[in-house]
Amino acid sequence: MKREEEKSLRDVILDSINEGVFTVGPDWRITAFNRAAERITGVPRREAMGRSCSEVFHADICEKECALKRTFATGQPIVNATACIIDNRGRRIPIRIATAILKNRTGRVIGGVETFQDLSQVEELRKELLKRHSFEDIIGRSPAMMRLFEMVPQIAESTSTVLIEGPSGTGKELFAKAIHNQSPRRKKRFLALNCAALPDTLLESELFGHKAGAFTDAKREKPGRFVLANGGTLFLDEIGDISPAMQVRLLRVLQERQVEPLGALEPVPVDVRVIAATHQDLAGLIQAGRFREDLYYRLHVIHLRLPPLKERREDIPLLVDHLVAKFNRLQGKQIAGVSQEALARLLEYDYPGNVRELENIIEQAFVLCRGGLIDVTHLPPEIRPPADAARETFGPLSLQAMEKRLIMETLWRCSGNRKQAARELGIDVSSLYRKIKALQLEVPERDGRSRNK
């Protein structure tokens, strides 16, 4: 009778939990299945009991990456692993998982327990947020990006030449494509050419084309990019790197709206919208005598300046979500996102390579992260806290060095909050200040006190 009462009490407790919970015995057959588990999977408790858990869940990690199997193998619980299950109606449901081993009073392993949370609403909200703050393939919610999003449709309606300025990696080609895709020219070609990647002779042939026999090895006629993009858009990246001679030829094309292929006797009329881009300061190049002022004003009819990522840090969490979803799709993984500490590090970094560098950082983290959340340890050394980065390069440490590292790691984890750090270290705040001074520690500039007011 006592055992029945204990079982009834256990079922009441499990049914009061909002997350799905199930337990298995050593034979992997389900021994408990709460009401939330019924709701999420669509499988009634009576049908789940006694069946193998893989038959009930049909999760994408059951065969190779089963979280509960890993817990049995290592003896360690798992928190924040992610997976997808197929419910009894055939719908794919993203879930977050935690696992632990079950032991009896004598310490013998009698099974395992897994809790799981339905992330469907979280996923829908994330997608909705990305839709609301994206334009074509460009992500942003900062005031600077929202202003650009508002301008693009208006720019697309015109036929004027556009100059896009901004550091490398800010998405200049994405904006050029967005302008083309919103324009009446969208049914025609969008062609892109990096002017800095080719020497003058090849660049001239690529842009304007050549006739057969125009030069050695020109065995057949080749149309240039201006002709191929006729009726559409030609994107000329790194326009600030072209030579003075090429600047003259390009200026003439923009003025006359016709090109002269190498070896041709007659010019060829073209109807092409030119969008040029550069990471350089063209006005400064004019002052230095390296760029023609008349060409500059031909290109500068409509001007867009793209801000570096460090000037729109509020876009970083949104970009990270977008990139996590992208690499989950490309690599067939189920990474849930980034930890708060990792996000704090990403928000503090200055990104000399801008959005392209952030993308590379997340891609590297995907290689190192096996599942769950991307943590600080998955980030490149230059982004981690100093003590964390030092872990890779130092061997055995003295007691004083270990104390230094422990204090520094705690301060970074607490975002510089001395009071919170002292509490985690188990010492008085006054003792922490004395240790900082005695050990000559370079602590975070902010001390977190404003957060406690």
N, C-alpha and C positions, 0 to 999 in steps of 0.2 A: 504493500500500500504506500509505503514511504517513497519507493522508487517511482511510482505512478504520479505522486504529488510533485516530486522533483521534476519529472518530465513535463508535467502540466505547467509548472512555474517557469521552466526554461522556455517553453513555447510562448507563454505570455510575454516574457521579456523580449524574446527574439522578434515577435510580431509587433512590438512597440517601436522597433527600430525602423527608421525610414530607408535605410540602405538594405540591399539584398544580402542575406546571410545564408550560407549553407555549410554543412559539415560532412566530412567523408570518413569512413573507416580505413584501415590498412589496405582493404581490397578495392579502394577508390569508389565504393558505392555510397550514395548519399544517405546520411543518417538524420539530417535535420534540414529543413527548407522553410524559411519564414515567408510571411505574407508579402513583403516587398519583393522577394525573389520571384514569387508567383506573378506579381504585377509586371515586373520588368521582362521576364522571359515569356510570360503568357502560358506557362506550364503549371497546372494545378499541383499542389503539394502531394496529393495521393498518387499522381503519375510519376513524380520526380523521385519519391522515396524508394530506395533500394536499387535505383538505376545508376549506371556509371555516369559520373559528372560530365564526361565528354559527350554522352548521348543527349544530355539535357541542354548543354550550353552551345555546342557547335562553335566554339570560339576559334579565332584565327591563330591562337597561340597554343591550342591543346596538344598538337603533335610534337612540336619542337621546343617551344618556349613556355611551357606550362609553369605559371608562377608558383603553384602549390607544390609541384614536383621539385622545383628549385629550393623551396623552403624545406622539404623533407631531406633533400640531398645535403644542404648546407647547415641546416638547423637554425637559420636566420630568418626572421620575418621579412616580408616584402611590403613596402608601402608605395603607393602612387604608381604602380605599374598600370599600363593601359592596354586595352584589347578591344576587339569587337565581337559581339555574339550575334547569332541569327535567332530571332524569337520564333514562336510557333506559327506566326503568320508570314515568315520569310523575310522580315525586315531586318536590316543591319543596324545594330545599336552599339554605339561607342560606350565603353564603361571604364571606370577607374577601379583598380583592384588593390586589396591588402590581404595578406595571408599570415597564418601563424600555425604552429604545431599544437595539438591537443595532447595533454598528458593526464594520467590518472593520479591518485593521491600518492602512489609509490614512485612517481616519476617516469613510468613506462609510457611510451608513445602509443596512443590509441587512435590517432587520426589527425585530421587537419581541419582548419576553418578558413573560409574565404569570405570576405565582404566585398560587395561591388556596388558602385554608384552609377546610375544612368546619366550619361553626359549628353544625351540628345538635345536637351534644351540649351545647354551651354554651347554646343556645336552650332545650333541654329542662331543663337545670339551672336556668336563670333562671326558667322557668315553674314548676318545682317549688318553688323558693325563694319565689316570690310566693304560691303556693298555701298554703305552710306558714305564711307570715306575713301572711295576709290574712283578713279576715272580711267577708263581703258585698263591698262595694267599698272597704273601709277597709284601708289598708296600714300595717303597723308590726311591729317586733320588739323594741322597747324594753320594759323591765319595766312601765312605766306603761301602754302600749298592750296588752300581754299580759294585764294585770289586768283592763282594760276588756273585752277579748274574752271572758274567763272569766265576767264578770258579766252580759253581755248576754243569753245564753240563760236565765239564772235570772230576770232582770228581765222577759223576754218572757213567761214562764209566768204571771206575776201580772197583775192588772188595775189595779194602783195607778198613780196619777199620777206622772209622772217630770219632774224638773227637770234640764236639762243646762246647765251653766255652762262657759264657755270663751271665749277671744278670738275675734274674727271670723276666719273662714277655717280653723278647726280641724276642721270636718266635723260640726257638730252635727246637721244634717239627715240626714247619712249614718247616724249612730248611731240617730236616731229611726226611719229606714226599716228599719235592721237589727233593731231591737226589734219593729217591726210585722211584718216578714217572718218572724221566728222565733216569733211568737205565734199563738194560736188564731184571732186576728182577721185573719190574712193573706189570707183569701179575700174580705174586705171592703175598702172603700176606705181608702187613706192619703191624706189631704189636708193640704196645708201652706199656711200664711198668715203673711206677714211683717207683724206688728202695727205696726211703725214706718213702713210704707210708706203707710198710709191715715189720713186724719183721722177723728175720732171718729164722725161721722155715717155715713161709708162703712163704717168698721170694724164698727159696730153692725149695719148691714144685711148685711154679708158674713158675720158670725158667726151672727146670729140669724134673718136673713131678714125679709121683710115681706109684708104682704097688699096686694092691689090697692087703690089709693086711699089708702094709709097716709100718703102725702105727695105733693107735686107731682111729676109725671113717673112715679109708681109706677103704671103702667098695667096691670100684671099681677103676679100673685103670684110671689115669688122665695123658694125655700127657702134657708136659711142653711147655713154649713159644718157646723154641729153636726148638722143633719138629714141633709145629704148624706153625712156620714161615719158615719151610724148603723150600729152593729155593727162599725165599724172604728176608725181612729186619726186624731186631729186634732193636727197639729203646729203649735204657736203659737210662731213665732220672734220674738225681740226683745220678749219679754213685759214687760221692764222699762221699755218706752217707752209703755205704755198709760196713759191718764189716770185720775185717781182715780174718776171716774164710771164708766168702763168696768171698773175693778177691782171695783167693787161689783156690777155686773151679772154679771161672770165668776164671782165668788165665789158668787153665788146659784145659777148653773148647776151649778157643781161640788158644791154642797151638796144641791140639789134634784133634780139629774139630769133637768131639764126646761128648755126654752127658751120664751120668749114673743116670737114674731115681732112686728115693729112693726105695729100696727093689729089684732092678733089679740085675741080675747076669751078664749080658753082657751090654757093652756100646752100644749106638745107634749113628751111624754116622749122622752128620747134615751138611747141606750146607746153612749157614746163614750169611748174611752180618750184622755186628754189628755196630750201630751208637750209641755212648755214649754221654751223655751231663751232664753238671754240672754248677752250679752258683758259685762253690767254686774254689779256686786257688789250683789245684792238686799239683803243684810244691811245694807250701807252705806246703801242707799236708804231702808230702814226707819228707820235712825237719823236720816236727814235729813228724815223725814216725807213722803217721796215715794212710798212703796210700803206697802200695807196688810200688817200683820204676819199677820192671819188668812188673807189670800190666800196669803201666802208659805208658811205651814205647810200649806195645802191642796195647794200645788204641790210642796212639798219632801218628799213622802212617800218617794220614792226619788230620790237625788241622784247625778249623775255630773259629775265635773269633767274637762274635756278639756285636756290640757297644751298650751302653745304649742310650735311646732316647735323653738324654740331649747332647750327642755328635753328634747328627744328627738332629738338630732342623729344618733344611731346609725340612725335610720329614714331619713335623707336619701338614702343610696345606693340603698336599696330603692325609695323613692318615685321617684327619678330613673329607675331602670330601668323602673318601671311607666309613667311618663309618656312615656319614649322609645318604648316599645312602643305606647302609646296613640296618639301623634302619627304614628308610622310607619304605623299602620293607617288613621288618619283622613286623612292627607295623601298616602298612597301612596308614602312615602319608605322608604329603607333606611339610616337613620342607625345606626351601630354602637353608639353610647353617648357618654360624655363622656370627655375626656382626664383624666389624673390631676391635672394642674394646675387644670383647670376644676372638678373635683370638690373639690379642696382649697379653692378659693374658695367653692364652694357650702356646704361644711361650716363655714366660718368666719362666714358671713353670719347675721344675727340674725332675719331674716324678720318684720318687723312685720305683714305680711299673712298669715303662716303658710303652710299648705299651698297655699292659693289663690294666693299670691304666687309660690311655687316653680313651680306649674303655669304661670303666666303667663311666668315666666323661661324655662322650657323651650320653651314655644310660640314665644316670640320667637326663641330660638336656632335653632329649626327653620326659621324664615323666612330667617335669615342663613346657615345652614350648608348648603352644596351637597351634601355627602356625607361619608362617613367618620366622624370623631369631632367632637363639639361641643367647641370649644376656648375658651380664655379670651376671645378676641376676639369670640366670639358672645354673650357675657354682657353684661348692662347695665353701664354705667360704674361704678355704685355698688358693684358686686361685684368688679370687677377690681382688681388691685394699683394703688396710686397712680400709678406711672410709666406703666402701661398705659393708665389712664384719661386721663392727661395728654396722651397721644399725639393725642387728638382735638381738643384745644383750643389746642395750641401750634404755632407755625409754625417757621421756621428757628431753630436753636439754636446757642449758643456752644459752644466745645470743652468748657468747664467744665460747662455744662448737659448736654451729651451724656455726659460722664463720670459725672455724678451719676445720670442716667437708667440708664446701663448697669449701674452698681453696684447701684442699687435693684432693677432688674429681675432681676438675677442673684441677689440676696439673697432676693427673694420666691420665685423659682423654686426655690431651694435651701431653702425653708422656714426662712430665718434662719441656716442652718448656715454660719458664717464660713469654716471650713476648706474646705468644698466649693466655696463661692463664689469664694474666692481661687484654688483650683485651676482653676475654669472661666475666671476672668479672666486666668490666667497670671501671677499675682503672689504674693508671700509673704503669709502671714496677717498678719504685722506691718505690711506695707505697706498692706494692706486696712484695718486698724484706724486707721492714720495718715490715710488718705484719708477714712474715715468721720468722723473728728474734724475734719479740715481743712475738709471740705465741709459739715459740720454736718447730716449725714443723719439722718432719723428712721427707724431700721432696725426690722425686726420685733422684738417683745419677746423671743420665744424665740430662742435662738442655735443650737439643734440639737445642742448638745454631749452631751445625755443620750442621743441616738440613737447616739452613737459609743462609749459606755462598754462 
